[in-house]
Amino acid sequence: MLTIGVRLMSFGRGEAHSRSLAKAVSWRITGSLDTFLLSLLITGSFRFAGAIATTEMITKIALYYGHERIWAVIPWGRPQLPQ
């Protein structure tokens, strides 16, 4: 397990941008489905629920991606590379 962590750290100091983006999209699909269902229950309108979920998905993918990239450069909690 340490070997994988060291290999990831030595390649771009963390996760690849494409991995962060894929994680953001998969999480947003899950979260937006939840938002859609809750919005549908509250409003009773498929149209409003869809508009809310779509807006939420777009904004939160961008926020999550930025959050992941910031954490990718923070060394706290990662194993140190051997000197």
Backbone torsions as a table, in degrees:
resi	resn	phi	psi	omega
1	MET	NA	-41.3	178.4
2	LEU	-62.2	-36.9	179.2
3	THR	-60.6	-41.6	178.8
4	ILE	-63.9	-45.1	179.5
5	GLY	-62.2	-42.6	178.7
6	VAL	-64.6	-41.7	179.7
7	ARG	-63.5	-42.7	178.3
8	LEU	-64.7	-41.3	-178.5
9	MET	-67.2	-36.1	-178.2
10	SER	-77.2	-14.0	177.6
11	PHE	-105.6	88.5	176.5
12	GLY	77.6	17.3	177.7
13	ARG	56.9	36.1	175.9
14	GLY	145.3	-153.2	-177.9
15	GLU	-73.5	151.6	174.5
16	ALA	-69.3	151.5	178.3
17	HIS	-58.3	-38.5	-179.0
18	SER	-64.2	-35.7	177.9
19	ARG	-67.7	-44.0	177.8
20	SER	-60.2	-40.9	179.4
21	LEU	-66.7	-42.5	178.8
22	ALA	-62.9	-40.9	177.4
23	LYS	-64.7	-40.8	179.5
24	ALA	-62.6	-44.1	-178.6
25	VAL	-66.7	-45.4	-178.8
26	SER	-64.5	-38.3	177.9
27	TRP	-67.9	-39.8	-179.0
28	ARG	-67.1	-35.2	176.4
29	ILE	-60.2	-45.4	178.3
30	THR	-62.5	-49.5	-178.8
31	GLY	-64.8	-38.4	-178.3
32	SER	-72.4	-32.1	173.9
33	LEU	-62.3	-43.0	176.1
34	ASP	-60.7	-46.7	178.9
35	THR	-61.0	-42.8	179.5
36	PHE	-60.6	-48.0	-177.7
37	LEU	-64.7	-42.6	178.1
38	LEU	-65.8	-41.8	177.9
39	SER	-62.8	-38.7	178.0
40	LEU	-64.5	-43.1	178.3
41	LEU	-63.2	-39.3	-176.8
42	ILE	-76.6	-45.2	-174.8
43	THR	-91.5	-27.6	-175.4
44	GLY	73.7	9.4	-176.4
45	SER	-120.5	121.4	176.0
46	PHE	-62.7	-36.5	-178.5
47	ARG	-64.6	-50.4	179.0
48	PHE	-65.6	-41.7	179.0
49	ALA	-61.9	-40.9	177.9
50	GLY	-65.8	-40.5	178.7
51	ALA	-65.4	-42.5	178.7
52	ILE	-63.7	-48.6	-177.8
53	ALA	-64.3	-38.8	-180.0
54	THR	-66.2	-46.5	178.8
55	THR	-61.4	-44.5	179.5
56	GLU	-62.5	-40.1	-178.8
57	MET	-63.9	-46.9	-177.4
58	ILE	-63.1	-48.1	-177.2
59	THR	-68.8	-38.2	-175.8
60	LYS	-78.3	-24.9	172.5
61	ILE	-62.7	-45.7	180.0
62	ALA	-63.3	-43.6	179.6
63	LEU	-64.7	-43.1	-179.3
64	TYR	-66.7	-41.6	178.7
65	TYR	-59.7	-47.3	177.5
66	GLY	-60.7	-41.4	177.2
67	HIS	-59.9	-45.7	178.5
68	GLU	-61.7	-42.5	-178.2
69	ARG	-67.2	-36.2	176.3
70	ILE	-64.7	-46.1	179.3
71	TRP	-66.0	-25.5	179.6
72	ALA	-64.9	-24.7	-179.0
73	VAL	-100.4	-2.2	178.2
74	ILE	-89.1	119.3	-175.7
75	PRO	-76.5	-13.7	-175.8
76	TRP	-56.8	130.8	176.0
77	GLY	82.7	5.8	178.3
78	ARG	-105.8	149.7	176.0
79	PRO	-68.0	145.9	179.1
80	GLN	-81.4	144.1	174.3
81	LEU	-68.1	140.7	176.8
82	PRO	-62.3	139.2	-179.4
83	GLN	-76.9	NA	NA
